[in-house]
Every structure is written in C-alpha cells, then in structure tokens.
Amino acid sequence: MALAWMFTSLVLIGIVPGSHPNESLVVKQRVDLIELNHFVDEDGREVFRQVVFYDWSSTHHCFHVRAWRLIKRESQVPVRRWNPNQYQCTWHDDGLLRQVWAPKLRETWTQRDPERVNRKLLPEDQRVPLFVPRVAKKK
C-alpha cells in the first residue's frame, strides 16, 4: 500500500521511475510559454540559440522567465506534440531526463537577450525555479 502511494505521488509531481529506457527518472514540468530564441549579430548571423521558459504573471500582466537553457544539440530544440497538443523540450541532466512542456511556443530572432531583458521585470533571485533542486545523498 505504501509503495503504491509513493509511486502515485511521484507521478503526480512529474517524476516517473523507469519510463525511459536509459534513465531511471523522468522529471516533467509545465510552463505557460517556451521561447526558441535565435540571438543574432548585427549582420543577422546566428550567435547562439536558447530556450526560455516563462510563466504568466496575472499580477503584472506579462510573462516572467523561470529559466533558460542554451541549445547545444538539435535534440534540445522544442518539438510539437499532437496528443496532447503541446510543445516540449527534452534534455539529459544530472542523471535525469528532463522534459518541459507548454501549450504555446514563440520563435524569435533578436539582438537583445530576452532572458536578460526580463530580469528588469523580475530579478533572477525572485524567479520560481523550474525544477526543485535534488537533495544530495548522504554518504
């Protein structure tokens, strides 16, 4: 009974043991918007790509950044899923398979970093973390 309750609790918070063949845990998180940003130089050449994860602030009536991530591989680019209809980013990190999904995606080409611009609205230390930090194992 206790084992079934623990498994149900993990599924409800988005941690699914053994749901990916190469990973012991899949950690899932929902955000309101994923932005695929192409940062370009003054000649329009791409310098880097990043994904920025946002939640809507009903108090401030704008999107606040929760986190961002440089795209290092094509597999990290957001993909469209049809059932359910959503956009999803997936990457491996610290022994976990992380998935972030959102009902909306926007793609931008800018010479200003949208994550840095958003810091003026909400400083980094006031952001809601995308994932709860893992607790270090005691030796």
C-alpha positions as CSV (number, residue, x, y, z in Angstrom):
1,M,0.0,0.0,0.0
2,A,2.8,2.5,0.9
3,L,4.7,1.7,-2.2
4,A,1.6,2.3,-4.4
5,W,1.1,5.6,-2.6
6,M,4.7,6.7,-3.2
7,F,4.6,5.8,-6.9
8,T,1.3,7.8,-7.3
9,S,2.9,10.8,-5.5
10,L,5.9,10.7,-7.8
11,V,3.7,10.5,-10.9
12,L,1.6,13.5,-9.7
13,I,4.7,15.7,-9.3
14,G,6.1,14.6,-12.7
15,I,8.8,12.1,-11.7
16,V,8.2,8.8,-13.4
17,P,10.6,6.0,-12.5
18,G,11.7,3.7,-15.3
19,S,9.6,5.5,-18.0
20,H,12.7,5.9,-20.3
21,P,14.9,3.0,-21.1
22,N,18.2,4.9,-20.5
23,E,17.1,6.9,-17.4
24,S,15.9,5.9,-14.0
25,L,13.8,9.1,-13.7
26,V,11.9,11.5,-16.0
27,V,11.2,14.9,-14.5
28,K,8.4,16.8,-16.2
29,Q,7.5,20.5,-15.7
30,R,4.8,22.7,-17.3
31,V,5.3,26.3,-18.2
32,D,3.0,28.8,-19.9
33,L,5.3,29.6,-22.8
34,I,8.5,28.3,-24.4
35,E,10.5,30.7,-26.5
36,L,13.0,29.5,-29.0
37,N,15.4,32.5,-29.3
38,H,18.0,32.9,-32.1
39,F,20.4,35.6,-30.9
40,V,21.9,37.2,-34.0
41,D,24.8,39.7,-34.5
42,E,24.5,43.0,-36.4
43,D,24.8,41.2,-39.7
44,G,22.0,38.8,-38.9
45,R,24.3,35.8,-38.3
46,E,23.2,33.5,-35.5
47,V,25.5,33.7,-32.5
48,F,23.6,31.2,-30.3
49,R,20.2,29.6,-29.7
50,Q,18.4,29.3,-26.4
51,V,15.1,28.2,-25.0
52,V,13.5,30.5,-22.4
53,F,10.7,29.1,-20.2
54,Y,8.0,31.6,-19.0
55,D,5.0,31.6,-16.7
56,W,2.3,34.3,-17.0
57,S,2.1,36.7,-14.1
58,S,-1.6,37.7,-13.6
59,T,-0.4,40.4,-11.1
60,H,2.0,42.1,-13.6
61,H,0.1,41.1,-16.8
62,C,3.3,39.8,-18.5
63,F,5.4,36.7,-18.8
64,H,8.1,36.1,-16.3
65,V,11.2,34.0,-17.0
66,R,11.5,30.9,-14.9
67,A,14.6,29.5,-16.6
68,W,16.6,29.4,-19.8
69,R,18.9,27.0,-21.4
70,L,21.4,27.2,-24.3
71,I,20.7,24.7,-27.1
72,K,23.8,22.5,-27.5
73,R,22.2,19.8,-29.7
74,E,19.3,19.6,-32.2
75,S,17.6,17.2,-29.8
76,Q,17.1,20.1,-27.4
77,V,15.1,22.2,-29.8
78,P,11.4,22.3,-28.8
79,V,9.2,19.9,-30.7
80,R,5.4,19.9,-31.3
81,R,3.4,17.1,-29.8
82,W,-0.1,16.5,-31.1
83,N,-1.6,14.3,-28.4
84,P,-1.9,16.2,-26.2
85,N,-1.3,19.4,-28.2
86,Q,1.8,20.9,-26.7
87,Y,5.4,21.9,-27.3
88,Q,8.1,20.0,-25.4
89,C,11.8,20.4,-24.7
90,T,13.8,17.4,-23.6
91,W,17.4,17.0,-22.3
92,H,19.6,14.8,-20.1
93,D,20.9,16.5,-17.0
94,D,22.4,15.1,-13.8
95,G,21.3,11.5,-14.4
96,L,17.7,12.6,-15.2
97,L,15.7,13.0,-18.4
98,R,14.1,16.5,-18.1
99,Q,11.0,17.4,-20.0
100,V,9.5,20.9,-20.1
101,W,6.2,21.4,-21.9
102,A,4.0,24.3,-22.7
103,P,0.8,25.0,-24.6
104,K,2.5,27.8,-26.5
105,L,5.7,28.4,-28.4
106,R,7.2,31.5,-29.9
107,E,10.3,31.7,-32.1
108,T,12.3,34.9,-32.1
109,W,15.4,36.4,-33.8
110,T,16.8,39.2,-31.7
111,Q,19.9,41.2,-30.9
112,R,18.9,41.5,-27.3
113,D,18.8,38.5,-25.0
114,P,15.1,38.2,-23.9
115,E,16.1,36.5,-20.6
116,R,18.3,39.5,-19.6
117,V,15.6,41.9,-20.6
118,N,13.2,40.1,-18.5
119,R,15.5,40.5,-15.4
120,K,14.4,44.1,-15.3
121,L,10.8,42.9,-14.7
122,L,11.7,40.1,-12.3
123,P,15.2,39.7,-10.8
124,E,16.8,36.2,-11.1
125,D,16.7,35.7,-7.3
126,Q,12.9,36.1,-7.4
127,R,12.2,33.6,-10.1
128,V,10.2,30.4,-9.4
129,P,12.7,27.5,-10.0
130,L,11.9,25.4,-13.0
131,F,12.8,22.2,-11.1
132,V,13.1,21.5,-7.3
133,P,16.8,21.0,-6.6
134,R,17.8,17.5,-5.9
135,V,18.9,16.7,-2.4
136,A,22.4,15.4,-2.1
137,K,22.7,11.8,-0.9
138,K,24.4,11.4,2.5
139,K,27.5,9.2,2.5
